[in-house]
Amino acid sequence: MAVRSPLKNDSGNLKEMSSAEVDQIVDQIVYQYSLNPSVSLSVVSSGGSLGTITDTRLQAGAMSQTNSSFPTEGDTAEPSIVTVNYDKISQSIASVSPTNDSGKTFPAYRNTGGHVQAMSLQDVKDTFLHPAIDLLTAGGIVSSQQGGTYLISSSSSYPGSTIVSATPVYLDTRADTSAYSNAGLEDASGETQDQPTTITNYYLQRVDGSDTSYTNPFFVNAGNNLQEFNATTFKSLMQGWIRQTAASSTDGYKLDYNLGVSGTGEIRGTGMSDTRLNGSGNYQTRQVSDDYRAQEFPNGTPTSINTYYLRIQKS
C-alpha cells in the first residue's frame, strides 16, 4: 500500500498536502461519484435483479352453509394466508472508460529520494479511490459521505436524499378487521375474503452528495514542469476513476447491493417489515331465510414475520 502526499501551491511554495487536505480530496471524489453513480438502483414494475421479497396477510376463510343448522367452527374454513411478491429493485452497472494513465496523468508527489514524480494508478487507488469507496460503503448514520448510494425509507421524503420513484418498492399490508362484518354473510358468497389495508409503504432513495472544498494538486505536464490542476480537469479525472473503481474494480473495492432478510454488507436505511395478524379466526354466523351460514374473519394482533434489508458492500 502506497499512500502519497500530493504536492500543492502554498503561497508560491511547493508543499506536501496534509492528511486533512487529502481527506478533503477524498470527500470531493465522493461528491463526484454522487453526480453520476456507476452502480445504480432503479425501481421497475417487476423482475428486479435484486430478487424477490414477500408480504403476507390473512384473509377470511370461505363461507360455509347448510339448510338445517349453522356449520360448526371446526367445519368452517380457517383464515388463510395471502402472499404478494415484490421484485421492484434492479441494479445496473455502467461501462466506464476513465482517462488512461500516461505516466503523468495523476498528481505529483515527492518520493523518498526527494525527487518529484507522478503518482501511479496504484498510488491513486491507495490515496484517494479506495478511501472514497470505504466512505461510500460505511455503516452507521448515512450522510453526504455516502452520496450516490441508496437506502430504504418508510417516507417518500427522507432528509439528505432524493426519492428514486414515487412507486413503493414494498408494501406491508394486513387484513383490515374493520372491513369485515356479519352483514357480509347476507351475500350469497359470503363476506369478501381478502380485504387488506396498507400499513407501511417503503421507498428507494438516493443519498445526496455535498460539493466540499479542497485544494487542487500539482501534476507533471508535458514539458516536465509542475502545474496546478485545473479544477474541472481534476474533478473529471477523479470522477472517471471512482466510477470505474465502483463498477469494475478487481481488488475488492467494487460496489454491490443485495436485498433480503440476511446478507453481507452494511444495512442502508430502514428494514422493510412483513407483519401479519396472528389470530385463529373470528367465527361468525348468520341465517338468511332457511340458509345457515358461517365464516371466519381474520383477527389477532400484529406479529412480525420477516424484515427485509437493503445492504451495500465492497466485493
C-alpha positions in Angstrom: 0.0 0.0 0.0 1.4 3.4 -1.0 -0.4 6.4 0.3 1.2 9.6 -1.1 1.2 13.2 -0.1 0.4 15.2 -3.2 2.1 18.5 -3.8 0.3 21.8 -3.7 0.9 25.5 -4.1 1.4 27.1 -0.7 1.7 30.9 -1.4 4.1 30.3 -4.3 6.0 27.5 -2.5 5.8 23.8 -3.2 4.4 21.9 -0.2 3.1 18.4 0.6 -0.6 18.2 1.4 -1.5 17.3 4.9 -3.6 14.2 5.6 -6.6 16.5 6.3 -6.2 18.0 2.8 -6.0 14.5 1.3 -9.2 13.7 3.1 -10.8 16.8 1.5 -9.9 15.5 -1.9 -11.5 12.1 -1.0 -14.7 13.9 0.1 -14.7 15.7 -3.3 -14.3 12.4 -5.1 -17.3 11.0 -3.2 -19.2 14.1 -4.4 -18.1 13.5 -8.0 -19.4 9.9 -7.7 -22.8 11.2 -6.3 -23.2 13.2 -9.5 -23.1 10.1 -11.7 -23.1 6.7 -9.9 -21.8 3.8 -11.9 -23.6 1.3 -9.7 -27.2 2.4 -9.7 -30.5 1.1 -8.5 -33.9 1.7 -10.2 -37.5 0.9 -9.5 -39.1 -1.4 -12.0 -42.6 -2.9 -12.3 -41.3 -6.5 -11.8 -38.3 -8.7 -12.4 -35.8 -6.6 -10.5 -32.3 -8.1 -10.4 -32.0 -7.8 -6.5 -34.6 -10.6 -6.2 -37.9 -11.1 -4.5 -39.2 -10.2 -1.1 -42.6 -11.2 0.2 -45.5 -9.6 2.0 -48.1 -11.8 3.7 -51.5 -11.2 5.3 -54.6 -13.1 6.5 -57.8 -13.3 4.6 -61.2 -14.7 5.6 -61.9 -18.3 5.1 -64.6 -19.3 2.5 -68.1 -19.2 3.8 -69.8 -22.5 4.8 -73.6 -23.1 4.7 -76.2 -25.7 5.3 -80.1 -25.6 5.2 -80.5 -27.1 8.7 -78.1 -25.7 11.2 -75.1 -23.4 11.4 -71.8 -25.1 10.4 -69.6 -25.5 13.4 -66.4 -23.5 13.9 -64.5 -26.7 13.2 -66.3 -27.2 9.9 -65.8 -23.6 8.8 -62.8 -22.8 6.7 -60.0 -21.1 8.7 -58.5 -17.7 7.6 -55.7 -18.3 5.1 -52.5 -16.5 4.1 -52.3 -14.2 1.1 -48.8 -13.8 -0.4 -47.7 -10.9 -2.5 -44.2 -10.9 -4.1 -42.2 -7.7 -4.7 -39.2 -7.7 -7.1 -39.0 -4.0 -7.9 -35.4 -3.1 -7.3 -32.9 -3.6 -10.2 -29.2 -2.9 -10.1 -27.3 -1.8 -13.2 -23.5 -1.3 -13.6 -22.2 1.2 -16.1 -19.4 0.6 -18.5 -16.7 3.2 -17.7 -13.7 4.3 -19.7 -11.6 6.7 -17.5 -8.6 8.6 -18.7 -5.7 6.3 -19.3 -2.5 6.7 -17.3 0.2 8.2 -19.5 2.7 8.2 -16.7 2.0 11.9 -16.0 -1.8 11.8 -15.6 -2.1 11.8 -11.9 -1.0 14.2 -9.1 2.7 14.7 -8.3 4.4 13.9 -5.1 7.9 13.9 -3.6 9.4 10.4 -3.4 11.7 9.1 -0.6 14.7 10.3 -2.6 13.3 13.8 -2.6 12.5 13.7 -6.3 9.2 14.7 -7.8 7.2 12.2 -9.8 3.7 11.4 -10.8 1.6 9.1 -8.7 0.9 5.7 -10.2 -2.6 4.4 -10.6 -2.0 2.2 -7.6 -0.9 5.3 -5.6 -4.2 7.0 -6.6 -6.2 4.0 -5.6 -4.4 3.8 -2.2 -4.5 7.5 -1.5 -7.9 8.6 -3.0 -10.1 6.0 -4.6 -10.1 3.2 -2.0 -10.7 5.6 0.9 -13.6 7.0 -1.1 -15.1 3.6 -1.6 -14.7 2.9 2.1 -16.8 6.1 2.8 -19.4 5.1 0.3 -19.9 1.7 1.9 -19.6 2.8 5.5 -22.2 1.7 8.0 -23.9 3.8 10.6 -25.8 7.0 10.0 -25.9 7.8 6.3 -24.6 11.3 5.3 -23.4 13.1 2.2 -20.2 11.0 2.5 -22.3 8.2 1.1 -23.6 10.4 -1.7 -24.7 8.4 -4.8 -25.6 5.3 -2.9 -29.0 4.1 -1.9 -31.2 3.5 1.1 -34.8 2.4 2.0 -37.1 4.8 3.7 -40.7 4.4 5.0 -41.3 8.0 3.9 -41.3 9.4 0.4 -39.3 12.4 1.8 -36.1 11.5 3.6 -33.6 14.1 4.8 -30.4 14.3 2.7 -31.7 12.1 -0.1 -33.8 12.1 -3.3 -36.6 9.7 -4.0 -35.9 7.4 -6.9 -39.5 6.7 -7.7 -42.9 7.5 -6.2 -43.8 3.9 -6.6 -43.1 2.0 -3.4 -40.7 -1.0 -3.6 -42.5 -2.8 -0.9 -45.8 -2.6 1.0 -46.5 -4.1 4.3 -50.2 -5.0 4.4 -52.6 -6.6 6.9 -56.2 -7.7 6.9 -58.4 -4.8 7.7 -60.5 -6.2 10.5 -62.8 -3.2 10.5 -63.8 -4.1 6.9 -65.4 -7.4 7.8 -68.9 -7.6 9.2 -71.5 -10.2 10.0 -73.7 -8.4 7.5 -71.4 -9.5 4.7 -72.8 -13.1 5.1 -76.0 -11.8 3.5 -74.2 -12.1 0.2 -74.6 -15.5 -1.5 -70.8 -16.0 -1.5 -70.3 -14.5 2.0 -68.0 -11.6 3.1 -65.2 -10.7 0.7 -62.3 -12.9 1.7 -59.3 -10.6 1.1 -59.8 -7.0 2.4 -56.3 -5.6 3.1 -55.1 -2.3 4.4 -51.6 -0.9 3.8 -49.6 -0.4 7.0 -46.4 1.0 5.6 -45.0 1.9 2.1 -41.3 1.7 1.6 -39.4 3.8 -1.0 -36.0 3.7 -2.6 -33.9 6.9 -2.0 -30.6 8.0 -3.4 -28.3 9.8 -1.0 -27.4 13.4 -2.0 -23.8 14.4 -2.2 -22.1 17.6 -0.9 -19.7 19.8 -3.0 -16.9 20.2 -0.5 -13.9 22.5 -0.7 -10.5 21.1 -1.4 -7.1 22.1 -2.8 -6.1 21.2 -6.4 -2.8 19.3 -6.5 0.1 19.7 -8.9 0.8 17.4 -11.8 3.8 17.0 -14.2 2.9 18.5 -17.5 4.1 17.5 -21.0 7.2 19.8 -20.6 8.1 18.1 -17.3 7.2 21.1 -15.3 4.9 21.2 -12.3 1.5 22.7 -13.0 -1.6 23.0 -10.8 -4.6 21.0 -12.0 -7.5 22.9 -13.4 -10.4 22.2 -11.1 -12.7 21.0 -13.9 -10.0 18.7 -15.3 -9.1 17.2 -11.9 -12.8 16.6 -11.0 -13.4 14.9 -14.3 -10.3 12.7 -13.9 -11.3 11.6 -10.5 -14.9 11.1 -11.4 -14.0 8.7 -14.2 -11.7 6.7 -11.9 -14.1 6.5 -8.9 -16.9 5.4 -11.3 -14.6 2.7 -12.8 -13.4 1.5 -9.3 -17.0 1.2 -8.1 -18.2 -0.6 -11.2 -15.4 -3.0 -12.1 -12.6 -3.0 -9.5 -10.8 -6.3 -9.3 -9.2 -5.6 -5.9 -12.1 -5.8 -3.6 -13.5 -2.3 -4.0 -16.4 -2.8 -6.4 -19.8 -1.7 -5.1 -22.7 -4.1 -4.9 -26.1 -4.2 -3.3 -28.2 -7.1 -2.0 -31.7 -7.4 -0.6 -33.1 -9.9 1.9 -33.6 -11.0 5.5 -29.9 -11.8 5.7 -26.9 -10.8 3.6 -23.4 -9.3 3.6 -22.5 -5.7 3.9 -23.9 -2.6 5.7 -27.7 -2.1 6.1 -28.9 1.0 4.3 -32.0 2.7 5.7 -34.9 1.1 7.5 -35.8 -2.6 7.4 -39.0 -3.5 5.4 -41.3 -5.4 7.8 -43.8 -8.0 6.9 -46.4 -8.1 9.7 -49.5 -10.3 9.9 -52.3 -10.8 12.3 -51.8 -13.9 14.5 -55.4 -14.9 15.3 -57.1 -18.3 14.6 -60.3 -16.7 13.2 -63.3 -14.7 14.3 -66.2 -17.2 13.8 -69.4 -15.5 12.6 -72.8 -16.9 11.8 -75.9 -15.5 10.0 -79.2 -17.0 9.0 -80.6 -15.9 5.6 -84.1 -17.3 5.2 -83.6 -21.1 5.6 -79.9 -20.9 4.8 -77.5 -21.2 7.8 -74.2 -19.6 7.1 -70.8 -19.4 8.9 -67.5 -17.7 8.1 -64.2 -17.0 9.9 -62.7 -13.5 9.6 -59.1 -12.5 10.3 -58.3 -11.5 13.8 -55.5 -11.3 16.3 -52.6 -8.9 17.0 -49.9 -7.8 14.5 -46.9 -10.1 14.5 -43.6 -9.6 12.7 -43.0 -12.4 10.1 -39.8 -11.1 8.4 -37.8 -8.0 8.0 -36.0 -7.3 4.7 -33.0 -5.1 4.3 -31.1 -3.3 1.5 -27.3 -3.8 2.0 -24.3 -2.3 0.3 -20.9 -4.0 0.3 -17.5 -4.0 -1.3 -16.7 -7.1 -3.4 
